[in-house]
Amino acid sequence: MLPRLARLLPASLSLLLPLSASAASAADDPALAYFRDLAETRNFTLGRPVSPRLTPDGKHAIFLRSAPRDPTLKLYELDLAAQQERELLTPAQLLGGAEETLSPEEKARRERMRQSLKGFTAFQMSADGVRLLVTLSGKLYLVARATLKVTELPGSGWIDPRFSPDGRFVAAAGPDRELHVIELATNTARTITSGATATLSHGTAEFVAQEEMSRPRGFWWSPDSQALIVQETDESQVEVRWIADPLHPEQAPTKFFYPRAGTPNARVRLLVVDRAGRIPTVRVRWDEAAFPYLAGVTWSKNATPTLLVQNRPQTEQRLLALNPDTGATEELLRETDAAWLNLDDNSAGSSGDRRPPLWLADGESFLWTTESRGAWQVELRDAAGKLVREITPVTFGYQGLVGLDEEVGAVFVRGGPDPREAQLWRFPLQGDESAPGQGLALSETRGRHQATYAPIARLFLRTTDLFDGTWRTDVVSADDARVVATLPSVAQPLPGLPTTVLTRTQADPAFDAAITRPRVFEAAKKYPVILSVYAGPTSKRVVADARSFLTDQWMADQGYVVVRLDGRGTPGRGRDWERIIKGNFIDIALADQIAGLQALARQHPELDLTRVGVSGWSFGGYFAAMATIRRPDIFQAAVIGAPVVTWENYDTHYTERYLGLPQTAPEAYRVSNVTTYAAQASRPLLLIHGLTDDNVYFQHTLQLADALYLAGKPYELLPMLGTHMVSDPLVRMRQQQRIMEFLGRVLQPTATR
């Protein structure tokens, strides 16, 4: 192995050298000062209320918030009537002068949830709203809201702690890989599962559930607080990967179970465990061999527990009703799709549970979401799974389920006809069985609106993020749309709006596009183009959110036009639009991005398509590599961030959904593999990757670098001392400096001399 790595070094040295004199400090360069502000404020989002929740009586809002330039979250309360804020607890009160510490398991869990903030990154509220639960450095703390008395609960190293519905207990997964229950009255902990080993665990979700299914949880309380459904995970057949910290070679590597495409997954089972241990544990039974993926679990009051399971190709799924006394399951409904079935990730609640099925109070029917008619819809089904009626029409543009108010017969959703926006809508719960009811828009200003709903208080917690830069979280009356209170934000205001214009290409098919020009723009001038790209499934890049374009503006102000395009394969335009990429990640995506660029250049002559660079991260990094290697006539340079290079080395649930298994679809993997085309490379390439990335392993960039080296092709490599996320402000700023220096050398050679 050493000789192969040694061959990589000569091509890597160029970006390991100090920055050139042109890369001035932020103090000397207004452009760098602007980006430093972006990095230190997280695009001016630090200081906003985070994870707000209303108390059951609707009189207070509990939320987390940091300072404008400090990612450490503290716990706050707002009295809605008095509009008075109270600080409840800070990490410093618990740690004193000590630093927060995280276990490897908690670090990995946060990476899966894309959580890079510090302090109290989450909190739990008891059902009566009297007590709050926070975690810090693996320890649990109970906060009495009335007195602010803080009680430290026993043990440490806890993962995913949660109150029981009656508020008398807390369940959490422990460092011993077992599930525990803490009785709050006596402050004592009891282990309720047994048999854990180095490869068998209880109470936590496996890697692909956390990373790809939006299911971070591995246990679920019964409504009466007497039992729990507990995940048992057997990883004995899963491949092991080791990640070492190269900055600390004295430390042992960290072990990860990582199921790459075509290899065994973790085996997931479910147990029904009595909280007090008085009743024997029941094993849940379903056809695990045919449906190995556990996508969701619900256990609602007055309703049967349900499981959503998928087959490995993700072409069939079943919603199963569970008898918790016997462990037997019965099919409520099944769905199939010749390409693949998406999970409704947009309806994952703030608590981490997937929303559909959302049972009505009497347990006689439930809301379900489906793409079976060609686009996402909400349905009402009876307790046996039979369709009662469609709630939203197939043409609506559903993006997520917000809530349900049975008293007034209303279903609240996000969506609308423009996929670049997300408006709040209300649809009738009951109505004509032959057609969906008429929807009523509850918002209309251009932007991204989202909300949670508290039916008892009849209040929305509504967050508004508009294209004009306006951002706020309001408590809104569902009866008359009156703003009851506004949650206080201390975030710094935007220093100015980006110049971004949202448009659509004048072509067939038409693509959503965003164009960001320099603030000092000369209409008669030709500008080099940076394609800021993702171009893959699950992510839409052209959205009506001003803050998402601040980095684009920073790049544009250095003499570029920055373009984003959403071609086929991206979400928001219906089933057929997305599934056309089945079996091939690159050909249609690449053709669409080029067609979109060419269509925009016809509409906007300032775009100089003889000078185009492409920059992306993760799937976007993969696309940037493929685009520049395969189409050097269009793309003159690529910034390739954390790319998936060989898809057989990415995880099962994501990769096999689109490409199938490598054993049965080898051509899909060959045509989608960057190294297949490495010998064709003829344009400058900048490879960037975190050495400790446990999602897209550094292996991918090394494979591309090695293929390029053996083909005699130059490249530049910037290794990062981090993971898949880049959150440290200085690291982010230096990375962007290198990116712009690299693009400038290629696209503006005279300007960088």
SULCOR-V471570 format. One record per pair of residues at least 24 apart in sequence whose ideal C-beta (glycine too) atoms are under 10 Angstrom apart, sorted by the first residue. I is the first residue (numbers start at 1). J is the second residue. If there is no record, write none. Layout:
i: {I/I}
j: {J/J}
This chain:
i: {4/4/4/4/5/5/5/7/7/7/7/8/8/8/8/8/8/8/8/9/9/9/10/10/11/11/11/11/11/11/11/11/11/11/11/12/12/12/12/12/12/12/12/13/13/14/14/14/14/14/14/14/15/15/15/15/15/15/15/15/15/15/15/16/16/16/16/19/19/19/19/20/20/20/20/22/22/22/22/22/22/22/22/23/23/23/23/23/24/26/26/26/29/30/31/31/31/31/31/31/32/32/32/32/32/32/33/34/34/34/34/34/34/35/35/35/35/35/35/35/35/35/35/35/36/36/36/36/37/37/37/37/37/37/37/38/38/38/38/38/38/38/38/38/38/39/39/39/39/39/39/39/39/39/39/39/39/39/40/40/40/40/40/40/40/40/40/40/41/41/41/41/41/41/41/41/41/41/41/42/42/42/42/42/42/42/42/42/42/42/43/43/43/43/43/43/43/43/43/44/44/44/44/44/44/44/44/44/44/44/45/45/45/45/45/45/46/46/46/46/46/46/46/46/46/47/47/47/47/47/48/48/48/48/48/48/48/48/48/48/49/49/49/49/49/49/49/49/49/49/49/49/50/50/50/50/50/50/50/50/51/51/51/51/51/51/51/51/52/52/52/52/52/52/52/52/52/53/53/53/53/53/53/53/53/53/53/54/54/54/54/54/54/54/54/54/54/54/54/54/55/55/55/55/55/55/55/55/56/56/56/56/56/56/56/56/56/57/57/57/57/57/58/58/58/58/58/58/58/58/58/59/59/60/60/60/60/60/60/61/61/61/61/61/61/61/61/61/61/62/62/62/62/62/62/62/63/63/63/63/63/63/64/64/64/64/64/64/64/65/65/65/65/65/65/65/66/66/66/66/66/66/67/67/68/68/68/68/68/69/69/69/70/70/70/71/71/71/71/71/71/71/71/72/72/72/72/72/72/73/73/73/73/73/73/73/73/74/74/74/75/75/75/75/75/75/75/76/76/77/77/77/78/78/78/78/78/79/80/80/80/80/80/80/80/81/81/82/83/83/83/83/83/84/85/85/86/86/87/88/88/88/88/88/88/88/88/88/89/89/89/89/89/89/89/89/89/89/90/90/91/91/91/91/91/91/92/93/93/93/93/94/94/94/94/94/94/94/94/94/95/95/95/95/98/99/100/100/100/101/101/101/101/101/102/102/102/102/103/103/103/103/103/103/103/104/104/104/104/104/105/105/105/105/105/105/105/105/105/106/106/106/106/106/106/106/106/107/107/107/107/108/108/108/108/108/108/108/108/109/109/109/109/109/109/109/110/110/110/111/111/111/111/111/111/111/111/111/112/112/112/112/112/112/112/112/112/112/112/112/113/113/113/113/113/114/114/114/114/114/115/115/115/116/116/116/116/116/117/118/122/122/122/122/122/124/124/124/124/124/124/124/125/125/125/126/126/126/126/126/126/126/126/127/127/127/127/127/127/128/128/128/129/130/131/131/131/131/132/133/133/133/133/133/133/133/133/134/135/135/135/135/138/138/140/140/140/140/142/142/142/142/151/151/152/153/153/153/153/153/153/154/154/154/154/154/154/155/155/155/158/158/159/159/159/159/159/159/160/160/160/160/160/160/160/160/162/162/162/162/162/162/162/163/163/164/164/164/164/164/164/164/164/165/165/165/165/165/165/165/165/166/166/166/166/166/167/168/168/169/169/169/169/169/171/171/171/171/171/171/171/171/171/172/172/173/173/173/173/173/173/173/173/173/173/174/174/174/174/176/176/177/177/177/177/177/178/178/178/179/179/179/179/179/179/179/179/179/179/181/181/181/181/181/181/181/183/183/190/190/190/191/192/192/192/192/192/192/192/192/192/192/192/193/193/193/193/193/193/193/193/194/195/196/196/197/197/197/198/198/198/199/199/199/199/199/199/199/199/199/200/200/200/200/200/200/200/201/201/201/201/201/201/201/202/202/202/202/202/202/202/203/203/203/203/203/203/203/204/204/204/205/205/205/205/205/205/206/206/206/206/206/206/206/206/206/206/206/206/206/206/207/207/207/207/207/207/207/207/207/207/207/207/207/207/208/208/208/208/208/208/208/208/208/208/208/209/209/209/209/209/209/209/209/210/211/211/211/211/211/211/212/212/212/212/212/212/212/212/212/212/212/212/213/213/213/213/213/213/213/213/213/213/213/213/214/214/214/214/214/214/214/214/214/214/214/215/215/215/215/215/215/215/215/215/215/215/215/216/216/216/216/217/217/217/217/217/217/218/218/218/218/219/219/219/219/220/220/220/220/220/220/220/220/221/221/222/222/222/222/222/222/222/222/223/223/223/223/223/223/224/224/224/225/226/226/226/226/226/226/227/227/227/227/227/227/227/227/227/227/227/227/227/228/228/228/228/228/228/228/229/229/229/229/229/229/229/229/229/229/229/229/229/230/230/230/230/230/230/230/231/231/231/231/231/231/231/231/232/232/232/232/232/232/232/232/232/233/233/233/233/233/233/234/234/234/234/234/235/235/235/235/235/235/236/236/236/237/237/237/237/237/238/238/238/238/238/238/239/239/241/241/241/241/243/243/243/243/243/243/243/244/244/245/245/245/246/246/246/246/246/247/247/247/253/254/254/256/256/256/258/258/258/258/258/258/258/259/259/259/259/260/260/260/260/260/260/260/260/260/260/260/261/261/261/261/261/261/261/261/261/261/261/261/261/261/261/261/261/261/262/262/262/262/262/262/262/262/262/262/262/262/262/262/262/263/263/263/263/263/263/264/264/265/265/265/265/265/265/265/266/266/267/268/268/268/268/269/270/270/270/270/270/270/270/271/272/272/272/272/272/272/272/272/279/281/282/282/282/282/282/282/282/283/283/284/284/284/284/284/284/284/284/285/285/285/285/285/285/285/286/286/286/286/286/286/286/286/287/287/287/287/290/290/291/291/291/291/292/293/293/293/293/295/295/295/295/295/295/296/296/296/296/296/296/296/296/297/297/297/298/298/298/298/298/298/298/298/298/299/299/299/300/300/300/300/300/300/300/301/301/301/301/302/302/302/302/302/302/303/303/303/303/303/303/303/303/303/303/303/304/304/304/304/304/304/304/304/305/306/306/306/306/306/306/306/307/308/308/308/308/308/308/308/308/310/310/310/310/310/310/311/311/312/312/312/312/312/313/313/313/313/313/313/313/313/313/314/314/314/314/314/314/314/314/314/314/314/315/315/315/315/315/316/317/317/318/319/319/319/319/319/319/320/321/321/321/321/330/330/331/331/332/332/332/332/332/332/332/332/332/333/333/333/333/333/333/333/333/333/334/335/335/335/335/336/337/337/337/337/338/338/339/339/339/339/339/339/339/339/339/339/340/340/340/340/340/340/340/340/341/341/341/341/342/342/342/342/342/342/342/342/342/342/342/343/343/343/344/344/344/344/344/344/344/344/344/344/345/345/345/346/346/346/346/346/346/346/346/346/346/346/347/347/347/347/347/347/347/347/347/348/348/349/349/349/349/349/350/350/351/354/355/355/355/355/355/356/356/357/357/358/358/358/358/359/359/360/360/360/361/361/361/361/362/365/366/367/367/367/367/367/367/367/368/369/369/369/369/370/370/371/371/371/371/371/372/373/373/374/374/374/374/375/375/375/375/375/375/375/376/376/376/376/376/376/376/376/377/377/378/378/378/378/378/378/378/379/380/380/380/380/380/387/388/388/388/389/389/389/389/389/389/389/389/389/389/390/390/390/390/390/390/390/390/391/391/391/391/391/391/391/391/392/392/392/392/392/393/393/393/393/393/393/394/394/394/395/395/396/396/396/396/397/397/397/397/397/397/397/398/398/399/399/399/399/399/399/399/400/400/400/401/402/402/402/402/402/402/402/402/402/403/403/403/403/403/403/403/404/404/404/405/405/405/405/405/405/405/406/406/407/407/407/408/408/408/408/409/410/410/410/410/411/411/412/412/412/412/412/412/412/413/413/413/414/414/414/414/414/415/415/416/416/416/416/418/418/418/418/418/419/419/419/419/419/419/419/419/419/419/419/419/420/420/420/420/420/420/420/420/420/420/420/420/420/420/420/420/420/420/421/421/421/421/421/421/421/421/421/421/421/422/422/422/422/422/422/422/422/422/423/423/423/424/424/424/424/424/424/424/424/425/426/442/442/442/443/443/445/445/446/446/447/447/447/447/447/448/448/448/448/448/451/451/453/454/457/459/459/460/461/463/465/465/465/465/465/465/466/466/466/467/467/467/467/467/467/467/467/467/467/467/468/468/468/468/469/469/469/469/469/469/469/469/469/470/470/471/471/471/494/494/494/495/496/496/496/497/497/497/497/497/498/498/498/498/498/498/498/498/498/498/498/498/499/499/499/499/499/499/499/500/500/500/500/500/500/500/500/500/500/500/500/501/501/502/502/502/502/502/503/503/503/503/504/504/504/504/504/504/505/505/505/505/505/505/505/505/505/505/505/506/506/506/506/507/507/507/507/507/507/507/507/508/508/509/509/509/509/509/509/509/510/510/510/511/511/511/511/511/511/511/511/511/511/511/511/511/511/511/512/512/512/512/512/512/512/512/512/512/512/512/513/513/513/513/513/513/513/513/513/513/513/513/513/514/514/514/514/514/514/514/514/514/514/514/514/515/515/515/515/515/515/515/515/515/515/515/515/515/516/516/516/516/516/516/516/516/516/516/516/516/516/516/517/517/517/517/517/517/517/517/517/517/518/518/518/518/518/518/518/518/518/518/519/519/519/520/520/521/521/521/521/522/523/523/523/524/524/525/525/525/526/526/526/526/526/526/526/526/527/527/527/527/527/527/527/527/527/527/527/527/528/528/528/528/528/528/528/528/528/528/528/528/528/528/528/528/528/528/528/529/529/529/529/529/529/529/529/529/529/529/529/529/529/529/529/529/529/529/529/530/530/530/530/530/530/530/530/530/530/530/530/530/530/530/530/530/530/530/531/531/531/531/531/531/531/531/531/531/531/531/531/531/531/531/531/531/531/531/531/532/532/532/532/532/532/532/532/532/532/532/532/532/533/533/533/533/533/533/533/533/533/533/533/533/533/533/533/533/533/533/533/533/534/534/534/534/534/534/534/534/534/534/534/534/534/534/535/535/535/535/535/535/535/535/535/535/535/535/535/535/535/535/535/535/535/535/535/535/535/535/535/536/536/536/536/536/536/536/536/536/536/536/536/536/536/536/536/536/537/537/537/537/537/537/537/537/537/537/537/537/538/538/538/538/538/538/538/539/539/539/539/539/539/540/540/540/540/540/540/541/541/541/541/541/542/542/542/543/551/551/551/554/554/555/555/555/555/555/555/558/558/558/558/558/559/559/559/559/559/560/560/560/560/560/560/560/560/561/561/561/561/561/561/561/562/562/563/563/563/563/563/563/563/563/563/564/564/565/565/565/565/565/565/565/565/565/566/566/566/567/567/567/567/567/567/568/569/569/578/579/581/581/581/582/582/582/582/582/582/583/583/583/583/583/583/583/583/583/584/584/584/584/584/584/585/585/585/585/585/585/585/585/585/585/585/585/585/585/586/586/586/586/586/586/586/586/586/586/586/586/587/587/587/587/589/589/589/589/589/590/590/590/590/590/590/590/591/593/593/593/593/593/594/594/594/594/594/597/597/598/608/609/609/609/609/610/610/610/611/611/611/611/611/611/611/612/612/612/612/613/613/613/613/613/613/613/613/613/613/613/613/613/614/614/614/614/614/615/615/615/615/615/615/615/615/615/616/616/616/616/617/617/617/617/617/617/617/617/617/618/618/618/618/618/618/618/619/619/619/619/619/621/621/621/621/621/621/621/621/621/622/622/622/622/622/622/622/622/623/624/624/624/625/625/625/625/625/625/625/625/625/625/625/625/626/626/626/626/626/627/628/628/628/628/628/628/629/629/629/629/629/629/629/629/629/629/629/629/629/629/630/630/630/630/630/631/631/632/632/632/632/633/633/634/635/636/636/636/636/636/636/637/637/637/637/637/637/637/637/637/637/638/638/638/638/638/638/638/638/638/638/639/639/639/639/639/639/639/639/639/639/639/639/639/639/640/640/640/640/640/640/640/640/640/640/640/640/640/641/641/641/641/641/641/641/641/641/641/641/641/641/642/642/642/642/642/642/642/642/642/642/642/642/642/642/642/642/643/643/643/643/643/643/643/643/643/644/644/644/644/644/644/644/644/645/645/645/645/645/645/645/645/645/645/645/645/645/645/645/646/646/646/646/646/646/646/646/646/646/647/647/647/647/648/648/649/649/649/649/649/649/650/650/650/650/651/651/654/673/673/673/674/674/674/674/674/675/675/675/675/675/675/675/675/676/677/677/678/678/678/678/678/678/678/678/678/678/678/679/679/679/679/679/679/680/680/681/681/681/681/681/681/681/682/682/683/683/683/684/684/684/684/684/684/684/684/685/685/685/685/685/685/686/686/686/686/686/686/686/686/686/686/686/687/687/687/687/687/688/688/688/688/688/688/688/688/688/688/689/689/689/689/689/689/690/690/690/690/690/690/690/690/690/691/691/691/691/691/692/692/692/692/692/693/693/693/693/693/694/694/695/695/695/696/696/697/716/718}
j: {702/706/709/710/702/705/706/705/706/709/710/701/702/705/706/708/709/715/717/705/709/717/709/714/685/687/705/706/708/709/713/714/715/716/717/687/705/709/715/716/717/718/719/716/717/686/714/715/716/717/718/742/686/687/688/715/716/717/718/719/738/741/742/716/717/718/719/734/737/738/741/737/741/745/752/737/740/741/744/745/751/752/753/734/737/738/740/741/737/730/733/737/737/557/554/555/557/558/737/740/554/733/734/736/737/740/733/495/496/550/553/554/557/550/551/554/555/557/729/732/733/736/737/740/729/730/732/733/69/492/495/550/554/729/733/495/547/550/551/553/554/729/732/733/736/69/551/726/727/728/729/730/731/732/733/734/735/736/68/69/70/71/492/728/729/730/732/733/67/68/69/70/71/491/492/494/547/550/729/66/68/69/71/116/117/491/547/727/729/732/491/494/545/546/547/548/549/550/551/68/469/471/491/492/493/494/495/546/547/550/465/471/489/491/492/547/70/71/72/73/117/489/490/491/492/488/489/490/491/492/463/465/471/472/473/487/488/489/490/491/76/78/461/463/472/473/486/487/488/489/490/491/76/117/120/121/122/123/473/487/120/121/122/123/350/351/452/461/76/78/350/452/461/463/473/475/487/123/124/125/129/132/350/351/452/454/461/78/80/125/129/452/453/454/456/457/459/460/461/475/80/125/128/129/130/145/454/457/125/126/127/128/129/130/454/456/457/128/129/454/456/457/129/454/456/457/458/459/475/477/484/129/457/84/86/129/145/475/485/85/454/459/461/473/475/484/485/486/487/88/123/125/129/132/143/145/88/123/461/473/487/488/117/119/120/121/122/123/134/119/120/487/488/489/490/491/117/118/119/120/490/491/490/491/489/490/491/492/493/491/492/729/117/118/119/116/117/118/119/121/727/728/729/100/117/118/119/120/121/117/118/119/120/121/122/123/134/119/120/134/119/120/123/132/134/141/143/487/488/132/145/148/475/485/486/487/488/485/457/459/475/484/485/486/487/484/485/485/484/485/486/487/488/488/487/488/145/148/148/120/123/132/134/143/144/145/148/150/119/120/123/132/134/136/141/143/148/150/119/120/118/119/120/134/136/137/119/136/141/148/150/119/120/134/136/137/139/141/150/152/119/136/137/139/137/137/136/137/138/136/137/138/139/156/136/137/138/157/137/138/156/157/158/159/175/243/254/255/256/694/138/157/159/173/175/177/201/204/254/135/137/138/157/158/159/160/175/254/692/694/723/207/210/211/254/256/694/695/723/159/160/173/204/205/210/216/216/723/725/210/211/692/693/694/695/723/724/725/205/207/208/209/210/211/212/214/216/694/695/724/210/211/214/216/352/211/695/724/725/727/216/725/727/723/725/726/727/728/727/727/160/161/350/351/352/160/161/162/163/167/170/351/163/167/351/163/164/165/166/167/168/170/184/163/164/165/166/167/225/163/166/167/167/167/163/167/170/184/163/161/162/163/167/170/172/182/184/161/159/160/161/172/174/175/170/172/182/189/170/182/184/187/184/187/187/182/183/184/187/188/189/180/182/186/187/188/189/180/182/189/182/189/201/203/204/205/216/218/203/204/205/216/217/218/219/352/217/219/220/221/228/351/352/221/225/221/222/223/224/225/226/228/275/221/222/223/224/225/226/299/301/221/223/224/225/226/225/225/275/221/225/228/275/276/203/219/220/221/225/228/230/273/275/203/219/201/202/203/204/205/217/218/219/230/231/201/202/203/204/201/202/201/202/203/204/233/202/203/230/203/204/218/219/228/230/231/232/271/273/221/225/228/273/275/276/277/275/276/275/276/277/277/219/227/228/230/271/273/274/275/276/277/281/219/228/230/231/232/271/273/281/281/232/232/233/234/235/236/235/236/255/233/234/235/236/237/238/240/257/266/232/233/234/235/236/266/267/231/232/233/234/235/257/266/230/231/232/233/269/271/273/228/230/231/232/233/271/273/230/231/233/231/233/266/268/294/352/231/233/234/235/238/257/259/265/266/267/268/293/294/653/233/235/238/256/257/258/259/265/266/651/652/653/694/695/238/258/259/265/266/268/293/651/652/653/654/233/266/268/293/294/295/296/653/352/258/651/653/654/694/695/293/295/314/343/345/538/651/652/653/654/655/657/293/294/295/296/308/310/343/345/348/354/653/654/295/296/343/344/345/346/347/348/352/353/354/293/294/295/296/297/308/343/345/348/352/353/354/348/351/352/353/296/297/351/352/353/354/268/270/294/297/270/271/273/297/270/272/296/297/298/299/305/353/275/299/272/273/274/275/299/301/305/324/299/300/301/302/303/305/275/299/301/275/274/275/276/278/279/324/271/272/273/274/275/276/279/281/282/299/305/324/325/271/272/273/274/275/299/324/270/271/272/273/282/284/297/298/299/305/307/322/324/269/270/271/272/273/281/284/266/268/269/270/271/284/294/297/266/267/268/269/270/271/281/283/284/257/266/267/268/269/294/265/266/267/268/269/259/264/265/266/267/268/264/266/267/263/264/265/266/267/263/264/265/266/267/652/263/264/649/694/697/699/691/692/693/694/697/698/723/691/692/691/692/721/691/692/698/719/721/691/692/721/692/692/694/694/695/697/649/650/651/652/694/695/697/651/652/653/656/646/647/648/649/650/651/652/655/662/697/699/646/647/648/649/650/651/652/653/654/655/656/659/660/661/662/663/665/669/647/648/649/652/655/656/659/660/661/662/663/664/665/666/669/648/649/651/652/661/662/292/652/292/293/312/651/652/653/656/292/652/292/292/293/294/309/294/294/297/305/307/322/327/329/327/299/305/322/323/324/325/326/327/325/327/322/323/324/325/326/327/328/326/327/320/322/323/324/326/327/328/329/320/322/323/326/327/328/329/318/320/322/327/328/329/330/331/311/318/320/329/316/318/316/317/318/320/652/317/343/652/653/319/341/343/344/354/653/343/344/348/353/354/355/356/357/322/353/354/322/353/354/355/356/357/358/359/366/324/353/359/357/358/359/360/361/363/366/359/361/362/363/359/360/361/362/363/364/357/358/359/360/361/362/363/364/365/366/383/329/330/332/357/359/363/366/383/329/332/333/356/357/359/366/385/332/332/333/335/343/344/354/356/357/335/340/341/343/653/657/336/341/652/653/656/657/661/337/339/340/341/656/657/660/661/664/339/340/341/342/343/652/653/654/656/657/658/339/340/341/657/660/341/341/343/385/356/357/366/368/381/385/385/357/383/384/385/384/385/384/385/357/366/368/381/382/383/384/385/386/357/368/370/379/381/384/385/386/387/385/368/370/371/372/372/371/372/575/579/579/582/575/576/578/579/580/581/582/583/657/658/537/578/579/582/656/657/658/660/370/371/372/657/369/370/371/376/537/538/571/575/578/579/657/369/653/657/368/369/370/371/376/378/398/399/400/401/400/538/571/376/398/399/400/401/413/414/415/422/450/571/376/378/398/399/400/401/402/413/414/400/401/400/401/402/403/452/452/461/452/401/400/401/402/403/404/381/401/381/385/401/403/404/411/383/404/404/406/429/404/406/407/455/406/429/404/391/401/403/404/411/413/429/401/398/400/401/413/394/398/398/574/575/578/579/575/574/575/574/575/576/577/572/573/574/575/576/577/578/400/401/413/415/571/572/574/575/413/436/404/411/413/415/427/429/436/436/411/429/430/431/433/433/429/430/433/428/429/430/431/432/433/434/435/436/437/427/431/432/433/434/435/436/437/427/428/429/430/431/436/437/439/425/427/436/437/439/427/435/436/437/438/439/436/574/575/436/574/425/427/436/439/421/422/423/425/572/573/574/425/427/423/425/448/450/540/571/572/424/450/451/453/426/442/449/450/451/452/453/460/462/451/452/453/454/455/460/478/429/453/455/429/453/454/455/456/458/478/430/455/455/456/458/455/458/478/479/437/440/453/455/478/437/439/442/451/452/453/455/460/478/439/442/451/443/448/449/450/451/439/572/441/443/444/449/446/502/512/544/572/512/540/542/543/544/566/570/571/572/573/574/577/446/447/448/467/502/503/504/512/513/514/540/541/542/543/544/545/566/572/445/446/447/448/449/466/467/502/543/544/545/447/448/449/450/465/543/544/545/572/447/448/449/449/450/451/453/460/462/464/476/449/478/476/478/481/476/481/470/544/502/544/471/543/544/545/546/543/544/545/546/548/476/478/478/478/484/484/485/484/487/487/543/544/545/546/547/548/544/545/546/497/498/500/502/543/544/545/546/547/548/549/494/497/544/546/493/494/496/497/498/545/546/547/550/494/546/545/546/547/546/547/550/550/546/550/553/546/547/549/550/553/546/547/548/549/550/551/552/553/554/556/557/562/549/552/553/556/557/561/562/542/544/545/546/548/549/550/552/553/556/562/564/549/604/542/543/544/549/564/542/600/603/604/542/566/596/599/600/603/565/567/592/595/596/597/598/599/600/602/603/599/600/602/603/592/595/596/598/599/600/602/603/595/599/567/568/573/577/592/595/596/573/596/599/542/564/565/566/567/568/570/573/592/593/595/596/597/599/600/540/541/542/543/564/565/566/567/570/572/573/596/541/542/563/564/565/566/567/596/597/599/600/603/604/541/542/543/544/548/549/552/562/563/564/565/566/549/552/556/561/562/563/564/565/600/603/604/606/607/549/550/551/552/553/554/555/556/557/560/561/562/563/564/552/553/556/557/560/561/562/604/606/607/553/555/556/557/558/559/560/561/562/606/553/556/557/557/559/556/557/561/606/606/604/605/606/605/606/559/606/608/561/605/606/607/608/609/610/611/556/559/560/561/562/604/606/607/608/611/747/748/558/559/560/561/607/608/609/610/611/612/613/636/637/743/744/746/747/748/751/560/561/562/563/597/600/601/604/606/607/608/609/610/611/612/613/614/635/636/747/555/556/558/560/561/562/563/564/611/612/613/614/615/637/639/739/740/743/747/561/562/563/564/565/593/594/596/597/612/613/614/615/616/620/623/624/627/634/635/638/556/562/563/564/565/613/614/615/616/617/620/624/639/563/564/565/566/567/589/593/614/615/616/617/619/620/621/622/623/624/627/638/639/564/565/566/570/589/616/617/618/619/620/621/622/623/624/564/565/566/567/568/569/570/581/585/586/588/589/590/592/593/596/614/616/619/620/622/623/624/626/627/567/569/570/571/581/585/586/589/616/618/619/620/622/623/644/654/658/569/570/571/578/579/581/585/589/619/654/657/658/569/570/571/578/619/654/657/566/570/571/618/619/620/564/566/570/571/572/573/565/566/570/616/620/566/570/572/572/732/736/739/736/740/613/615/736/739/740/743/740/743/744/748/751/740/744/747/748/751/608/611/613/740/743/744/747/748/600/601/604/606/607/608/612/613/615/593/596/597/600/601/604/607/612/614/593/596/589/592/593/594/595/596/597/599/600/592/593/596/591/592/593/594/595/596/592/619/658/658/658/658/659/672/657/658/659/660/665/668/658/659/660/665/667/668/669/671/672/658/659/667/668/671/672/619/622/623/626/644/647/655/658/659/668/669/671/672/673/622/623/625/626/627/630/671/672/673/674/676/677/626/630/671/672/619/622/623/626/627/623/626/627/630/631/634/635/631/623/627/631/634/635/627/631/633/634/635/634/635/634/747/633/634/635/636/634/636/747/636/637/743/746/747/748/749/636/637/746/747/637/638/639/683/684/686/739/742/743/744/746/747/748/638/639/640/683/743/639/640/641/686/688/739/740/742/743/640/641/642/643/641/642/643/688/689/696/724/725/726/642/643/644/693/695/696/724/643/644/650/654/696/645/674/687/688/689/696/700/701/704/647/650/672/673/674/696/700/704/674/685/686/687/674/675/677/678/681/685/687/700/701/704/708/715/672/673/674/676/677/683/680/681/682/683/684/685/674/675/676/677/678/679/680/681/682/683/685/704/708/713/674/676/677/680/681/680/683/680/681/682/683/682/683/683/683/682/683/684/743/746/747/683/684/685/686/742/743/744/745/746/747/681/683/684/685/686/687/715/742/743/746/684/685/686/687/688/716/718/735/736/738/739/740/742/743/674/685/686/687/688/689/700/701/704/715/716/717/718/686/687/688/689/690/696/701/718/720/724/726/735/739/687/688/689/690/693/695/696/697/698/700/701/720/723/724/725/726/674/687/688/689/696/700/701/703/704/672/673/674/695/696/697/700/701/673/674/675/678/687/689/696/699/700/701/702/703/704/705/707/672/673/674/675/676/699/700/703/704/707/672/673/674/700/672/673/673/696/697/699/700/703/695/696/697/700/695/696/695/703/704/707/700/703/704/707/708/700/703/704/706/707/708/710/711/707/707/711/703/704/705/706/707/708/709/710/711/713/715/707/708/710/711/712/713/711/713/707/708/711/712/713/714/715/713/714/713/714/746/714/715/716/742/743/745/746/747/713/714/715/716/717/742/715/716/717/718/738/739/741/742/743/745/746/715/716/717/718/719/716/717/718/719/720/726/735/738/739/742/717/718/719/720/722/724/719/720/721/722/723/724/725/726/731/719/720/721/722/723/720/721/722/723/724/720/722/723/724/725/723/724/723/724/725/723/724/724/742/742}
